[in-house]
Amino acid sequence: MNTRISTTLRHNLPAIRPDGAWVSTGLVLATLAIFDQPQVLVSLRFALFQFAQVIPFLGVAVFLAAYAKASHADSLIAKAFSGHVAGMIVMAALLGGLSPFCSCGVIPLIAALLSMGVPLPAVMAFWLSSPLMDPSMFFLTVGTLGMTFALGKTMAAIGVGLMGGFAVLAFKNTPVFTVALKPGIGDGGCGASALRDGKAINWSFWSDAERRGVFAGELVRSFMFLGKWLLLAFLLESLMLAYIPGQWISQFLGAGGFTGTALAALVGVPAYLNGYAALPLISGLVDAGMDPGAAMAFLIAGGVSSFPAAIAVFALVRLPVFAAYLLLAFAGAVLSGLVFAMVV
């Protein structure tokens, strides 16, 4: 490996430092060691076995994320925001629900789009659909919840984006949506750069040493990011199976219908950890008796409006737009859950 490749690879590799996922994993194991020592080995075996089961899907997810980064495929998102507003909404919802756009780039990208004058309806469509599904999430959903759930969540992501975009379009001239961004919000960030730079997509980037370094660095970064959250999720799933009675799940979240689906959507907001971490947890809840429609509502509501995402949105936009964002996310989650329950 020549000096240029080595330098690029070192630049793109993530720094090893404590973060929420690893700290939480350590705290869970330490707590078990203090209060229920036999459960430590049981939970570790369960988490490692489940992680091994999902490795093939994780490999596909990591490869897709690295390939998108190295080839500049994420720049395709810029092409969605041109033309008639209705067409922009459709393209934004499709790309938000299907594109391999990094999660860290969603918030700064939205700031960039709004500050550049992109209509709020199209931005809202992308904003609602983007956190819900991407190729990585799709393959991991297949591995944990099955193909039917993965396809259902993909359609729900696109549908929620379309619903939100056209709802905002219908009321775009009202005082609520006249000004979206808070004063002083800029357009920087890792995600916005893909929109501003306009770099050409290079599907065959292997001859470029710098791009190969980006690919290798993204492989490691994606594996570490997905892996740590999945390990934590499987660990928490083992605790859920050990300590939460299945009758409680069936009683409060297993009934289905409008009430059960709406309750699952409400619970999904504070209980949601991470898009990847939620998958095995929901798998365990479904096995324990949770209604599939309620499970879908939980995933959709939590993915769009979990506390971390909601805080970022609140910091970015004016209060009326933030309230509309939450309302659309909740309505879309409940509707997605009801439709999914009818289909399956």
N, C-alpha and C positions, 0 to 999 in steps of 0.2 A: 504494500500500500504506500503510494507516494506521499510526499509531505502535504500536498494540497488536499488530498482526500482525508488524510489524518486530521488536518486542521479543521476541515469542514465537518467531519464526523464529531470531533470534540465539541465544536460550536453548537451542534444540533442535539447532542445528548443531554438529557435532563439532569439537573443537579440532584444529588442524593441528599435529601433533607427530610426531617420529620414533617408529617402533614396529618390532616384530620383522619384519613383512612387508617394509616399505620398506628397513630396514637389511639384511635378508638379500638382497633384490634387488640393492642396491648392492654388497654384498660379492661376490655371484656375478659380477656384471659386472666388478668390479675384478680379481677373481682371473683371469677369462678374459682380460682385457686384459694381464695380466702373463705368463700361461703359454700362452695360445692365442688370440692376438689375432684371427685370422680368424674364430674361432668366435663372437666378440661379435656381429657383424652377422648371422650365420646364426641365432643364438639369438634376437636381437631381432626379426628378421623373422618367425621361427616363432611367437614369443610373441604379437606384435601381430596376426598373421593369425588365429591360433587364438582370440584374444580377440574379434576382429571377428566370427568365426563364431558365438560364443556370446552376442553382444550381445542378440538378440531374447529369448532365454531369461532373460538377466540382467535385462532390462527388466521382464518379468513378475514375476520374483522380487522385485525392488525394490518394485514397485507393491504386491504382496501384503503385504510386510512393513510398508510405510508405512500401508496401509489398516487392517491389524490394530491397529497402534499407535494410530492416530488415532481409530478407532471403539471402542476398548476391547474388541475381540473376544477379546483374550487373557484377559479375565476369565471366559470360558467354562470355563477350566480348573478354577475353583473348584467348579463344579457336578458335577465328576466324583467328588468326594470326599465323598459322602453316600450313606447306605443300607447294604445288606448288603455284607460284605467282598468276596464273590465278584463281585458287580456292580461294586463300586468298582475291582477289579482290571481287569475288562474295559474299563470306561470310561477308566481311567487309561492303559491300554496304547493304546487307540484315540486318545485325545487326545494322548498323548505322541508317537505316530507320525504324527499328521496335523495337529496344531495349529501355527499360526505363532508359537510362543512363542520369545522371544528367547533365544539361547544363554547370555547373561550372567545370565539369571534362573533357570536351572535349579538351581544350587547353593543360593542363598539361599531359593528356594522350597521345596526339600526340607527345609531346616532349619526353615522356618516350619511346614510340614505336620507334621513329626515333633514339634515342640515344642507344637503345638496338639492332639496326640493322634490324628492320622490314623494308622490301622493301617499298620505297616511293609510288609505285602504289597502294598497299593495304591501306596504311595510307591515301592517297588522297581520295580513295573511301569512307573510313569511315568519313573523315573530311568533305566531301561535303554533305554526306547524313545525318549525325548525327544531325545537327542543325534543320533539316527540319521537322522531324516527330518522334514521340514517342507515346506510348499509351495515355498519358495525352493530347498531342496535337491532337491526332486522335479524342478522345471523345469530346473535346471542338470544334473541327472543325465540327463534326456532329451537335453539338448544335447550331452553329452559321451560317454555310454555307450549311449544309446538307450532307447526306451520299455520294452522287456522288462526291462532292468536296473533302471530306475526303479521299475517295478511290483514287481519281485522284492525290491528293497530295502525298499520300503514294507511289503510283507507280512512281510518278515523283521523289521523294526522292531517291528511289532505282535506278531509271534510271540515274539520274544525277551522283550518286556515281559510277555506272558501267561505264558510259561514261568517267568520269574523271580518274578513275583507269586505264582503258585500254588505254586511250590517253597518260597517263604518261608512261605506260608500253611500248608503241610503241616508245617513245623517251627517254627511261630511260638511255641510254648510251650517250646521248648528254651532253655537258657542262652545260646546264640549270639545269639538275637534278642530277649532280654528287654528290654535297654536298647540303643537304637541310637545316639543322639547322645553325643558326648563331653561331659563336664561343662563348663558355661559357654558352650555354643554358643547364640547368639540366633536371632532370626528376621527379621533385617533384610535389606535388599537390594532391588535394582530389581525382581526377579521376584516377590518376596513381596508387594510392594505391590499387585499386581493381585488377589491373594487377599484381602488385608486390607481394601482400600478398598471393594470391592463396587460399583464404579461401573456404571451402566447402560450397555448397549451402544447406541451411536448409529450405525446403519448409514448414515444420511444426515447426515453431520457437516459438510457444506460451508457451512452457514449460521453455524457457530461459528468465529469468527476464531481463537480459541486452538487449536482442533482443526486448522484449516487450517495453522497454523504448525507444529504437531506433525507433520502429514503431510509438509510440505515438508522439515522438518528430518530426518525419518526417511528420506525419499527420498535425500537427500544422504548421510546416514550409512550407509545400507545399500549404496548404490552404491560408496562409498569402501571400505567393509569388504570386500564381495564382490570388487570390482575389484582391490584390491591383492593379495588372496590368489590370485585367478585368474591375474593376471599373473606372480606368483612361481611358481605351479604350472606354467604353460605354459613358463616359462623353465627350470625344473628338468626338465620333460619333454623339452625340446630337448637338455639335457645327457645325460639318460638314453639318448635315442636315439643320441646321438653317441658315448658312451663305454661303455655297457653292452652287451656282446654278446648278441644274441638267443638264442644257444645256452645262455647261463648262465641266462636266464629260463626257458627251456623245461626245462632240466635240474633246477632247484631248485624252481620254482613252477608248472611247466606240466604235471606228471604227473597232477594231480588225485587222486581217491581220498581215503581218510581221512588218509593220511600227508601228502600234498601240501596238503590243505585245512587240517589242523591246523598245519602249518608256516607257511602263509600267515597264519593267525590269530596265531601267535606273533610272526612278523615284523611284522605290522601294528601291534603295540603300540609298539615303539620307533621304527619308521619313519614312523609317521603324523604328518602336519604339521597338518592342519586339514581339517574335513569337506569344504570346498569345494576346497581345494588338492589333496586326494587324488583327486578325480574325473578330471582330465586325466592324472594320473600313472598311475592304474589303466587308463585308456583306452590309454595307450601300452604298458603291460605286457601287456594283453590282445592288442593288435596284434602284440606281440613273441612271443606264444605262451603267455601265462599262462592256465591253466585258468579258465573263468568261475566255477566254484564256489569255487576258491581266491581269486579276485578278490573275490567276495562276502564270503567269510570275512575277508579283509584289511580291507574297508571296515567290516564290523560290529564286529570286534574293536578296530580302531583308533578307531572313532567313540565307543565306550563307554569304553574303558580306555586311551586314549593317556596319555602321561605327564602333560600338563597336567590332564586330567580326573581321572586317578587321584590326583594330588597334592591336588586340591581335595576329593575324596571322603575321602581319608585324613585330611585336616585336620578333617573334619566328623564322622565316625562312629567308633565303637569298632572296634578291630582285627578282631574276629570278623565284624562286619558288612561291613567293607571286604574281607576275604578272600572272603566269600560273594559280594559284588558282582563281584569279579574272576573267580571261578570260574563264576558264572552268565553273565557276559559272554563268556568263552572258550567255554563249552559252547554257548551260543546262536549264536556266530559259526560254530563248526564245523558245527553242525546246519544252520544256514541255508545254508552253502556246499554241503553235501552234497545238501540238498533242491533247491537252485537248479540244481546240476549235473545232477540227475536230470530236472528239468523242461525245461531248455533243451537 
